[in-house]
Every structure is written in structure tokens, then in C-alpha cells.
Amino acid sequence: MVKDSKVKKKKKTSFQVDGVTLNTGIGLGYAFLHPGFQSHLATNRRPLPQPKTQEELAQLHQALANLADEIQSLIDQQALASLATQTYHIPPSLASRDILDVYLMLAKDPHWHRQLIDKVNSGTSALDAVDQTLQSISEKLKTKKKNSLWQERISDFEDLSTRLKRHLSPSREVSKTSKDNSAIIVIADRIGPAELLDYDRSRLAGLILVEQSQTSHVAIVARSLGIPVVGGMNKSIHKINSGDYILVDGNEGRVHIRPTTEIINSVDWESLTHKKSLEDPNWESLTYLSAQTLDGITLSLFLNAGLVEDVDYINKSGAEGVGLYRTEIPFMMRPNLPTVNEQITLYKEIIQRAGRYPVTFRTLDVGGDKVLPYLERLKAGNSLKEEGPTRLAYDRPILLRYQVRALIRACEGTELSIMLPMVAEASEVKAAREVLENEIERERKKGNPVPEKIRLGAMIEVPSLVYQLPHLFSDVDFLSVGSNDLFQFFYAIDREYLKLSERYDVLSPTFLRLLKSIQDQCASANIPLSVCGEMAGRPLEALALIGLGYRNFSMSAPAVPLVKKMIRSLNYQEVSNYMAELCSFSLVNPRENLSCFAKDHNIFID
């Protein structure tokens, strides 16, 4: 007999897994393994007795009806309104509603129903028919190209299949709430948006995914809920056990499994939610103050928005309007192209919510991982299999015409500002302006009112455009630097390839000199210029941009008070002089130097 003193328990060690940030913030809680996680492991389910076909069919039909009712309940106004009362105080998002509408359509898909019924008619139990049909659908969808809408459809059908099986066998349902009120971190290979909404949002502290698409439906819903999300996890994530203590650091794209006290204490808990700066009463005093430096230089801060509800944060954040409204999200969430009238309704609501504040609409920015399910149907001739961004003026003129037509009608009697994404050649802007002018003339001939003033701008995201700016100035009213894509293309990196993306810094002298060249050219031509990438919303990076001469910035709502506080603590001339000096050095990375300068001059950067 072995003595108790000799028995040693194997200590569970702490370890870390790096991934990709899908939503910022920090969450701490106990691991909850979402149904289907580690589904690659063999199951021990015993085979069911030979089913009675008619009974199984009756159960299947009833389960399908219950499934549709369940999803419809999520769409009901009362269910969606509950989002606004949860801990994060974030309004229900338009994207969430659109996603659930598509979700309901899939749940009622007659082709899916037919596959299920055929398998039951062949003698398979309803439960096994769900599994076999899911496997068949997944195999077909996996043959489609990566990072496309088809990959998200796999997640949708996995979610629907799990729900359907719960209706077929209620005793098998996995409870997503326990008797205590502990915070949980949900871990999944994939998870559907409706399944995420099933969880108790007062306890949901974070989400860990094997998938890594920042534009997936569940990532969009998670952002509307304020839940930190890390995706793109490697196989190490399967070492997590149910009930393990987990720290999700969405700011760094990192997950700590069974974190030590030292790790927990080292976390920046001020970043607990990405909406914190707007909820903190300490920031309210900045709302009505101008973004003016100590030496009297006034800068302009605007919002980046992609949902109708985002526009409501103009007043609360102290912004001066919407500098970038991403119009593609409603297009991405629909199975078919939104009609002109549907677009008009959406744009009018945005304008109405903005009130007296200006809104700049960016036309569709699609391609790559932002896929429209109906895109290829709109291409005459051979279908296009591109992975890169779509130049709408050339590749999809019908999309651009319809969108411009809707914007003209929505902005009748007011000012219309349109910004073109992913411009690589000056000729593309000329083509877009021709489309705009033709649509204006079309409305006038019909006797319809048109906007009082129209401004056309373009985003500088492709390095080739930097060398064509003089040829572009005659066709644009303003320009905006999209620092995220410009940085990515400048260094030829994929931001989701961690090892390569971490090698370069937006504050490198080379990239800063590129930004300075853009600013100098626009200033000489008297063309208004702004920055609307992530650089604009980070105090230290925004400080560098100010030193380069930039005066207009567009960012997420929570970043506005942070950047405004930074601006109100600096001397513009001192920063300009220092940046000129810093860019002349042959430093590998001047980030530390700029940070020290800020601290020495009491400039707020944290």
C-alpha cells in the first residue's frame, strides 16, 4: 500500500498561446468548451436501434419547425432589445440583425431539409441524419476557396445542426449556465452568431476561436457585445480542459491558460472593455472641449463607423462627425444585392442619426476576406476568382452605380461626401467621377432633387498611388490615408501572419517618411487630408502623425477622448520639430524615443 505522503499530484502548469486579435479587450474566467470543440476526437456514442421511419420523420419535421421558431425569437424586438440592457451598455447592432435574418433563411433552406428527409427515408435515425448531412455539406463547402463566405457557412450549418439535435433529443442539450455566476470564456473551433447569443451575456467574459476571420459573422456580433476575442489558435488550444482558468488578452492577441498571479497582475485592466473610455465619467469633461494643442493649433477628430448605431456615439465621444462610414457590412450580411431603395433607407437613417454632423460614406470595399456571396453573378463573362480587393469602378460598375444612385437620393438637399477605397491608379478615380456625374445628370433629367454639394475623395492605401498624387488632385476634393492597408502593402505583409507582421512597425522611419511625403504633397496642393486607420486612434502613433503635419483624424468612438486628451497636452511646434529630427535618424524603431519624448514633455499617451 502506498502511503499518502508518497502520492504526488501532477501540477497543471501555466502556458500561453498566441493568436490573432478579432476584438480588443481583456477577459478572465473559467473555460467552457463549446459543443463540438475537439470534435476530431472519437465519440463513444452507442448506435441507436433501427429507427421507425415515420416516427423519425415526424420528429424531424417538428424539430425543424422548433428550430425556426427558436431563431425567430432571437430576431424578435424584445430579444434584441435585451442587448442594450446588458453589462457592456452597447446597443444592438444592425449587423447582428442582418446576420440572424440570413441565419433564419438557412434554417428554412429546403435543400437542407430535403437532404435530412432523404437520409431518414433511407432508414437513418433523425439524429444520425443531421450528423451525416452536416458532414456532406462541410465536405462540399471545404472545397471552396479559403477565407471566403463558404467557410463561414460551415460554421452556420454546424450551429444549426447542434440546435436541431437539441430539439430532436432535449435530454442531450448542453446547459450553458451553471448554478454559480462565474465568468466564462467560451472556446470553440467555430461558433455561429446565434449560438453566441445563447450564452448568458452577463457571464460571458471572452471568446477563443480556432478560426481567425475578423469579418466572420460571429466576430462582428462579438464586437457589438464588447467581448474580447482571440482567433487563429494553434493545436495547443486543445490542451485546455473544461473549468481551466483562462485570461484572454484581445489587445495582444494572446491567451493565457491557467495564468499565474504575476501574469494576471501584469495585465492592463484599464483595457477591460473597448468601450471603457466612453463609459468612464472621468472622460465626460472632454466631450465638449476642442482638440486644441497648448500653442493654439486646432485639430479635427471624427468617427469610424460601420453600423448605424455607431453614429450615435458622435455626441458622446466628442467627435465632429463620421470621417469614415464603411458601407460594406450590410452588403456582406445579405444573400442578395440590396436594392437601391433598401440602400436609400439605410443611408437616410445614418444621415438622420448624424443630424448636423457630416458623414463621409466609403463605397464598397470588398474582395479578399470580405466576400459578397452574389459577387460573381454580377460579373459578365467568366467568373472572377480574385483574392485581392475589387476595383469597383472597373470590375463591378453596376455595384458602384447602384450605390452612388442610392447615396444621391438619400442625401437630396444636403451634402454628400463619397470616398473611394483601394485606388491604385489615378484613372480609377476619373472613372468613378464619371459614374457619379452620370448618375447626377440622370436624377436631374428625372426631375429628382440632388445633394446641394458633392465631395468626392479617395483613400491612399496602395503605395502606387503615392507616386501619382499630382495627377489625382484635379479629380478629388479630399484624400484620406488608410494606414492599415498602406502599411500592409508597403511592407508586403499579411497582418494575420504573426511572425512577419510583428517584424515591422508603423513608427519605422521608412514608413513615417512615406506618410510625410503624402502630407507634404497634399499641403502644397491645398487638398484636405486625413488619416482613418488604426494609427489615428492610438495616442502615441497619433502624436507621430501630428508631428508630421496631419491635422484630421478618424477613429473608433472609444479612442476619441484618449486622442483628444493627448492633443490638449502637447505643444504642436515642439512635436513637429522633434519628429523632423527623429525621422532623420537611422533608427530601426523610434517608438521608444518618441515615448520618452512624450513622457519628458508631460504628453498623455497612456
KOLRO-351884 format. One record per residue (C-alpha): residue in three letters; x, y, z. Coordinates in steps of 0.05 Angstrom, whole numbers, plus 32768, in hexadecimal, padded with zeros to 4 digits. Layout:
KOLRO-351884
ALAXYZ ...
This chain:
KOLRO-351884
MET800080008000 VAL801C80437FED LYS801D80788023 ASP7FF880B98017 SER803880E08021 LYS805680BD7FE4 VAL801D80CF7FB6 LYS802C810B7F8A LYS7FF9812F7F61 LYS800E81457F1D LYS800F81917F1E LYS7FE981B47EE7 THR801981E67ECA SER800A82297EAD PHE801682347E63 GLN800982687E2D VAL7FEE82637DE7 ASP7FF3829C7DB4 GLY7FBE82A97D81 VAL7F9D82E27D5A THR7F74831A7D79 LEU7F2C83177D61 ASN7F1483487D96 THR7F3B83707DC9 GLY7F31836F7E14 ILE7F4483407E4D GLY7F1C83087E6C LEU7F2882DA7EA7 GLY7EFE829D7EB7 TYR7EF582527EB6 ALA7EFB822A7E76 PHE7EBA82127E58 LEU7EC381E27E1D HIS7E8F81F17DEA PRO7E6A81B47DD0 GLY7E9181997D95 PHE7ED481B07DAE GLN7F0881797DA5 SER7ED681577D78 HIS7F1081357D55 LEU7F1481057D91 ALA7EEE80C47D8C THR7EAA80C37DAE ASN7E91808A7DD8 ARG7E4880907DC5 ARG7E28804C7DBD PRO7E02803E7D7D LEU7DB880497D82 PRO7D8780107D75 GLN7D6A800D7D2F PRO7D3B80497D2B LYS7CF380497D16 THR7CF480767CD9 GLN7CB080987CE1 GLU7CBC80A87D2A GLU7D0180C37D1A LEU7CE580EE7CE2 ALA7CB0810A7D10 GLN7CE5811B7D44 LEU7D11813B7D0E HIS7CD981677CF3 GLN7CC6817E7D39 ALA7D0F818B7D4A LEU7D1981B57D0B ALA7CDB81DE7D1C ASN7CF581E87D63 LEU7D3981FD7D48 ALA7D1A82337D1C ASP7CF0824C7D57 GLU7D2E824E7D83 ILE7D5682797D52 GLN7D1A82A57D45 SER7D1682B37D90 LEU7D5D82CD7D8D ILE7D4882FE7D57 ASP7D0B83167D7D GLN7D10835D7D96 GLN7D0C83497DDF ALA7D4783197DD9 LEU7D72834B7DB3 ALA7D6083837DE3 SER7D7D835B7E1C LEU7DC283677DFE ALA7DBD83B17E12 THR7DB2839F7E5B GLN7DED83727E64 THR7E2D83817E8A TYR7E52839F7E4F HIS7E1C83D47E40 ILE7E2483CC7DF5 PRO7DE783D37DC8 PRO7DD083997D9C SER7DF4839B7D5A LEU7DD8839D7D14 ALA7E0B83687D01 SER7DEE83387D36 ARG7DA883407D1A ASP7DBF83367CD3 ILE7DE782F87CE6 LEU7DAC82D97D0A ASP7D7E82E77CCE VAL7DAF82C07CA2 TYR7DB4828C7CD9 LEU7D6882817CD9 MET7D6A827B7C8D LEU7D9D82437C93 ALA7D7482207CC9 LYS7D39821F7C98 ASP7D63820B7C5D PRO7D3B81D67C36 HIS7D7A81B67C1A TRP7D9481A97C61 HIS7D4F818E7C75 ARG7D4E81607C39 GLN7D9281427C49 LEU7D7B81347C90 ILE7D3981157C7A ASP7D5B80E97C45 LYS7D8B80CC7C78 VAL7D5280BD7CA9 ASN7D2A809C7C71 SER7D6780707C63 GLY7D6280547CA9 THR7D9080837CCF SER7D7B80A07D12 ALA7D6B80EA7D14 LEU7DA780F77D41 ASP7DD780D27D14 ALA7DB880F37CD7 VAL7DCB81377CF4 ASP7E1481217CFE GLN7E1A81007CBA THR7DFB813C7C96 LEU7E29816C7CBB GLN7E6581427CA6 SER7E4E81427C5E ILE7E43818E7C5D SER7E85819B7C7F GLU7EAC81717C4D LYS7E8C81967C13 LEU7E9781DB7C32 LYS7EDF81CC7C44 THR7EEF81C47BFA LYS7EE0820E7BF1 LYS7F1982407BF6 LYS7F3482527C3B ASN7F2082907C62 SER7EDF82957C3C LEU7E9682987C50 TRP7E92824D7C45 GLN7EBF82407C81 GLU7E8F82697CAC ARG7E5582407C91 ILE7E7682027CAF SER7E7282247CF3 ASP7E2A82377CE7 PHE7E1581F07CD6 GLU7E3C81D47D11 ASP7E1582037D3E LEU7DD381F27D1E SER7DE281A77D22 THR7DF381AC7D6C ARG7DB281D27D79 LEU7D8981A07D50 LYS7DA681657D77 ARG7D9281877DB8 HIS7D4B818C7DA0 LEU7D4C81437D8A SER7D67812C7DCC PRO7D5D81607E03 SER7D8081347E37 ARG7DC0813C7E0F GLU7DBF81887E15 VAL7DFD81A57E33 SER7DED81DA7E68 LYS7E12821A7E5C THR7E0582337EA2 SER7E1982157EE5 LYS7E0082227F2A ASP7E3682557F3A ASN7E4082987F18 SER7E89828F7F06 ALA7EA482B07EC7 ILE7EB082817E8D ILE7EDE82807E51 VAL7EBE825A7E18 ILE7EEE82307DEE ALA7ED982177DA9 ASP7EF381FF7D67 ARG7EBB82277D49 ILE7E7B82447D65 GLY7E3F82637D43 PRO7E2882A97D55 ALA7DE582907D6F GLU7E08825E7D9C LEU7E3382957DB9 LEU7DF482BC7DCA ASP7DDB827F7DF0 TYR7E0E82887E26 ASP7E0082B07E64 ARG7E1F82F27E50 SER7E2783097E98 ARG7E5882CF7EA1 LEU7E7882CC7E5C ALA7EBE82EA7E66 GLY7EE182D57E26 LEU7EE382A87DE9 ILE7F1C827D7DCD LEU7F1682627D86 VAL7F3F82357D5A GLU7F27825D7D1D GLN7F4682A27D13 SER7F1A82CA7CE4 GLN7F0F83117CFF THR7ED383187CD1 SER7EB082D77CE5 HIS7E6982DF7CFD VAL7E7982CB7D44 ALA7EB382FC7D48 ILE7E8583357D33 VAL7E5183217D67 ALA7E86831A7D9C ARG7E9F83607D8E SER7E58837B7D97 LEU7E5683587DDB GLY7E9983727DF1 ILE7EB6832D7DFA PRO7F0283247DF2 VAL7F1082F07DBC VAL7F5082CD7DA8 GLY7F51829F7D6C GLY7F82827A7D3F MET7F98824D7D78 ASN7FC782137D6C LYS7FBE81CB7D84 SER7FD681DC7DCA ILE7F9181F97DD8 HIS7F7681B17DDA LYS7F9E81A77E1B ILE7F6C81D37E3F ASN7F3F81AE7E6F SER7EF981C27E82 GLY7EFC81ED7EC0 ASP7F4382057EB5 TYR7F4F824D7EC9 ILE7F5A82767E89 LEU7F7382BC7E7B VAL7F6082D77E36 ASP7F8A83137E21 GLY7F68832D7DE3 ASN7F9783697DE1 GLU7FD4833D7DD6 GLY7FB283037DB3 ARG7FC782D47DEA VAL7FA782A07E18 HIS7FC3828B7E5C ILE7FAD82477E74 ARG7FAE823F7EC0 PRO7FD282837EC7 THR7FFE82907F03 THR7FF182C97F33 GLU802B82EF7F14 ILE800C82EA7ECF ILE7FC883017EE8 ASN7FE6833C7F0D SER800E83517ED0 VAL7FD1835A7EA5 ASP7FB883A07E93 TRP7F74839B7EB3 GLU7F6383E17E9B SER7F5783BF7E57 LEU7F2283907E74 THR7EF083A57E3F HIS7EFB83CC7E00 LYS7EC183FA7E12 LYS7EDE840D7E56 SER7EF684527E42 LEU7EAF84667E2F GLU7E90844A7E6F ASP7EC384687E9F PRO7EA884A97EBD ASN7EF084C37EC0 TRP7EEE84CC7E75 GLU7EAC84F27E71 SER7ECE85347E7E LEU7EF2852D7E3B THR7EB385237E12 TYR7EA5856D7E05 LEU7EED85847E04 SER7F1185907DC2 ALA7F4D85677DAC GLN7F7C85A27DB4 THR7FC685A07DC5 LEU7FE785CA7DFB ASP800085FA7DC6 GLY7FBC86047DA7 ILE7FBB85D57D6B THR7F7685B57D62 LEU7F71856F7D46 SER7F3385487D30 LEU7F1D85047D4A PHE7EE884DA7D27 LEU7ECA84957D2F ASN7ED484557D08 ALA7E9184317D04 GLY7E7583F27CE4 LEU7E3283EA7D07 VAL7DF8841A7D0B GLU7DFD841B7D57 ASP7E4684317D54 VAL7E2E84757D3B ASP7E0C84817D7E TYR7E5184877D9F ILE7E6184C97D7C ASN7E4884F37DB6 LYS7E5E84C47DED SER7EA584BF7DD4 GLY7EAD85097DC3 ALA7EBB84FC7D7A GLU7EAB852D7D42 GLY7E8884FC7D14 VAL7E9484BA7CF0 GLY7ED484BB7CC9 LEU7ECC84747CAE TYR7E8B844D7CA9 ARG7E9984077C90 THR7E5E83F57C64 GLU7E7183AC7C56 ILE7E57838A7C95 PRO7E0D838A7C81 PHE7E2283707C3C MET7E4B83387C5C MET7E1183217C88 ARG7DDF83177C50 PRO7DD882DD7C1E ASN7DC5830E7BE7 LEU7DD983537BD1 PRO7DB183877BF9 THR7D8383AE7BCB VAL7D8C83F97BC0 ASN7D5084067BEC GLU7D6B83DB7C24 GLN7DAC84017C21 ILE7D8884447C21 THR7D6384307C61 LEU7DA5841D7C83 TYR7DCA845C7C6E LYS7D91848A7C81 GLU7D90846C7CC7 ILE7DDB84787CCE ILE7DD384C17CB8 GLN7D9884CA7CE6 ARG7DBF84AF7D22 ALA7DFB84DB7D11 GLY7DCF85197D11 ARG7DF985577D05 TYR7E3985307D03 PRO7E5A851D7CC1 VAL7E6084D57CA9 THR7E9184BB7C76 PHE7E7A847B7C55 ARG7EAF844B7C3C THR7E9684247C01 LEU7E9983D87C02 ASP7EDC83BD7C18 VAL7ED783737C06 GLY7F04833B7BEF GLY7F3683107C15 ASP7F1482F87C54 LYS7EDA832A7C4C VAL7EB183017C1C LEU7E6C830F7C00 PRO7E4882CD7BF3 TYR7E2982E87BB3 LEU7E68830B7B99 GLU7E7A82DA7B62 ARG7E3382DB7B46 LEU7E3C83257B37 LYS7E7A831B7B0C ALA7E6C83147AC2 GLY7E9182DC7AA0 ASN7EBE82AE7AC7 SER7EB882AE7B13 LEU7EEF82D37B36 LYS7F1782AC7B6B GLU7F3F82E57B87 GLU7F5882E47BCF GLY7F6A832E7BCF PRO7F3F836C7BD5 THR7F0E837D7B9F ARG7F1583BE7B78 LEU7ECB83CE7B72 ALA7ED184047B3D TYR7EEC83CF7B0D ASP7EDC838A7B26 ARG7E9583967B41 PRO7E7A83D77B23 ILE7E3383C17B30 LEU7E4083BF7B7B LEU7E5F84047B7A ARG7E2684217B51 TYR7DF084047B7E GLN7E13841C7BBD VAL7E2184627BA2 ARG7DD984677B8B ALA7DC084547BD1 LEU7DEF84867BF3 ILE7DDA84BE7BC4 ARG7D9084B27BD4 ALA7D9C84AA7C1F CYS7DC384EB7C23 GLU7D9485167BFA GLY7D97855E7C11 THR7DD485527C3D GLU7E1E85467C34 LEU7E3785037C19 SER7E7E84ED7C26 ILE7E9584AD7C03 MET7ED9848C7C0E LEU7EF584577BDF PRO7F1E841D7BFD MET7F5983F77BE1 VAL7F6B84277BAA ALA7FAA84117B86 GLU7FA9843E7B48 ALA7F9284867B3F SER7F69846F7B04 GLU7F3D84477B33 VAL7F2684877B55 LYS7F1784A77B12 ALA7EEB846B7B01 ALA7EC784707B43 ARG7EBC84BA7B3B GLU7E9E84AD7AF7 VAL7E6E847B7B17 LEU7E5C84AF7B4C GLU7E5084E67B19 ASN7E2584B97AED GLU7DFA84A67B28 ILE7DF184EF7B3C GLU7DDC85007AF5 ARG7DAD84C57AF4 GLU7D8984DE7B33 ARG7D8485247B19 LYS7D65850D7AD7 LYS7D3184E87B00 GLY7D2285277B27 ASN7D3B85097B68 PRO7D5F85347B9C VAL7DAA852A7BA4 PRO7DDB853B7BDC GLU7DEB85857BE5 LYS7E3585757BE5 ILE7E5C85377BD1 ARG7EA385267BE7 LEU7ECA84EC7BCA GLY7F0784D17BED ALA7F3584957BEA MET7F5B846B7C1C ILE7FA684647C17 GLU7FB0841B7C26 VAL7FD984037BEB PRO8021841C7BE8 SER801E84267B9C LEU7FEC845F7BA7 VAL801F84877BCF TYR804784917B8F GLN800A84A97B68 LEU7FEE84DC7B99 PRO7FFB85197B6B HIS7FD184F67B35 LEU7F9A84E87B68 PHE7F91852D7B86 SER7F6585487B4D ASP7F3185117B58 VAL7F2B850F7BA4 ASP7F11853E7BD9 PHE7F35851B7C12 LEU7F6284DF7C21 SER7F6984B07C5C VAL7FA284827C70 GLY7F8B843C7C81 SER7FC7842C7CAB ASN7FB583E27CB7 ASP7FB783CD7C6F LEU7FEC83FF7C5A PHE801B83E27C8F GLN800A839B7C7B PHE801683A67C31 PHE805383D27C3D TYR807783997C60 ALA805683617C38 ILE803C833F7C76 ASP7FFD831A7C8B ARG7FE483377CCD GLU7FCB82F27CE0 TYR801082D37CD8 LEU802882E37D1E LYS807382D67D16 LEU807983037CDB SER8048833A7CF0 GLU806B83437D33 ARG80AE834F7D11 TYR809983947CF8 ASP807E83D27D1B VAL8054840B7D02 LEU808484397D26 SER80C084227CFD PRO80E5845D7CDD THR80D884417C97 PHE808D843F7CA0 LEU808C84827CC3 ARG80B184A27C89 LEU807C84857C59 LEU804684A57C84 LYS806C84E67C85 SER807184E67C39 ILE802684DD7C32 GLN801885167C63 ASP804985457C41 GLN802C85397BFC CYS7FE485437C13 ALA7FF685827C3A SER801885A07BFD ALA7FDA85937BD2 ASN7FAB85AB7C0A ILE7F8785677C0A PRO7F6785557C4E LEU7F8885177C6A SER7F7584E87CA4 VAL7F8B84A67CC2 CYS7F5684717CD0 GLY7F7E84337CE1 GLU7F8F84177D25 MET7FCA84487D2B ALA7F9984817D34 GLY7F7984627D72 ARG7FB884517D99 PRO7FD3848D7DC0 LEU801D847F7DB3 GLU801484727D69 ALA7FE584AD7D63 LEU801A84D87D84 ALA804B84C47D4E LEU801884D57D18 ILE800C851A7D36 GLY805785267D35 LEU805785147CEB GLY8023854A7CDE TYR7FE185237CDE ARG7FA685487CFC ASN7F69851D7CED PHE7F5E84D97D0B SER7F2684A47D09 MET7F23846D7D3D SER7EF7843F7D67 ALA7ECA84637D99 PRO7EEF844C7DD8 ALA7F3184677DBC VAL7F1784AE7DB3 PRO7F1D84C67DFC LEU7F6184A47E03 VAL7F7D84C77DC5 LYS7F5C85087DD8 LYS7F7D85077E1D MET7FC084FA7DFC ILE7FB685357DCC ARG7FA485647E04 SER7FE485537E29 LEU801785617DF2 ASN8039859C7DD1 TYR803185957D86 GLN807185B87D73 GLU809B858F7DA3 VAL807F854E7D89 SER808985647D40 ASN80D285757D4D TYR80DF85347D71 MET80BF85097D3B ALA80E9852C7D06 GLU8126851A7D2E LEU810F84D37D3D CYS810184C27CF4 SER814884D87CE1 PHE816784A37D0E SER8178845E7CF6 LEU8152843C7D2E VAL813583F77D25 ASN80F9840A7D4F PRO80F084507D6D ARG80B3843B7D97 GLU80DA843C7DD8 ASN80F884807DC8 LEU80B4849F7DBA SER809784807DF9 CYS80D0849E7E23 PHE80C484E27E02 ALA807B84DF7E13 LYS808984CE7E5C ASP80BE85047E62 HIS808D85387E48 ASN8051851E7E70 ILE802B85097E32 PHE7FF484D77E41 ILE7FFF84967E1A ASP7FE284607E49 
